[in-house]
Amino acid sequence: MPQIRHNETIDTLLQRRSIRAFADERIDEDTIFSLETAAQHAASSQFLNDWSAIRIEDPDIKQALAQIGKQPYIAQAPLLYVFVLDEHRNAAIAQQQDIDVNSDEFTLNSSYRFSQAQNDGAFALHAMETAANSLGLGCVILGSILNDIDRVIDLLGLPQYTYPLLGLAIGKPAQNPAEKPRMPRSMQFFVNQYPQHDEELLEGLQEFDEQVHQYYDLRNTARPVDAFSAQIAKASTDKEVLVRNFSHAQRQGFELDK
Ligand SMILES: Cc1cc2nc3c(=O)[nH]c(=O)nc-3n(C[C@H](O)[C@H](O)[C@H](O)COP(=O)(O)O)c2cc1C
């Protein structure tokens, strides 16, 4: 049986959990500088650096984001970022280089750039999350701010060719949740080819269902969470996610059929 090689980096990643309650302690400037610099060191597709992050310090904007996300801990986070897909800066640079961004030749607003910039922003966010965890801070990633994309665009003054990606709340943990189980490696890592039969793919699911069903989410300690299969069945018909679509991208100048 292979054994995990432990070092500080791997242990930080293995112990990662979402933290949703924070001590009321501000984060010092050196920490902020370190986290932001770590995020900047993430890889970016073709070195386009096509993401930005907005640190939300205004309590009214924090409150508004908490309302949009329906999660009070968003407003309570000592450090809160919204990561933004950003081709605006690159468009401005291209324009300085005499590129006509209103012509058909302009492709920074295409679907490929949109999806790559989304990836790049997520890598940067994850680098920041890991850096924060390594300093003993806790984080939660916030897709919930996408419940009202237009409002987030307005609140943050997001210009053409930008799009909100995810929030990241950071602070000293004021809770100690258990680590959530992960599915057997064999269900998620394959060799050479994707499994050709779903029976093979789903081997181990029953055991994983049982493990997940023993996990208690601190947001509702009255009962253990549903088995993984039940969670997926529920998610597969969840209509609430339909508001988090890319229709708002057109407003921002993206042409996702390009
Ligand atoms: C893209 C993304 C969006 C998420 N959005 C939210 C969110 O809005 N609110 C929240 O409390 N947790 C959010 N999470 C955290 C997940 O619920 C969490 O990572 C998952 O349940 C696994 O738990 P763990 O992080 O404790 O291991 C998000 C995670 C990701 C990757």
The ligand as a Gaussian input file, in Angstrom:
#p B3LYP/6-31G(d) Opt

LIG

0 1
 C      -16.613000      26.949000      -6.227000
 C      -17.020000      26.756000      -4.794000
 C      -18.067000      27.489000      -4.287000
 C      -18.432000      27.347000      -2.942000
 N      -19.423000      28.144000      -2.440000
 C      -19.726000      28.086000      -1.130000
 C      -20.651000      29.006000      -0.554000
 O      -21.200000      29.858000      -1.229000
 N      -20.882000      28.924000       0.763000
 C      -20.284000      27.999000       1.549000
 O      -20.551000      27.993000       2.749000
 N      -19.408000      27.103000       1.055000
 C      -19.097000      27.146000      -0.262000
 N      -18.156000      26.296000      -0.789000
 C      -17.501000      25.308000       0.074000
 C      -17.966000      23.887000      -0.230000
 O      -19.260000      23.695000       0.261000
 C      -16.974000      22.929000       0.438000
 O      -15.698000      23.114000      -0.109000
 C      -17.367000      21.458000       0.275000
 O      -18.584000      21.205000       0.924000
 C      -16.300000      20.534000       0.875000
 O      -16.116000      20.823000       2.237000
 P      -14.693000      21.245000       2.803000
 O      -14.262000      22.490000       2.052000
 O      -14.907000      21.532000       4.265000
 O      -13.763000      20.123000       2.560000
 C      -17.766000      26.425000      -2.115000
 C      -16.697000      25.679000      -2.648000
 C      -16.321000      25.865000      -3.972000
 C      -15.139000      25.087000      -4.510000

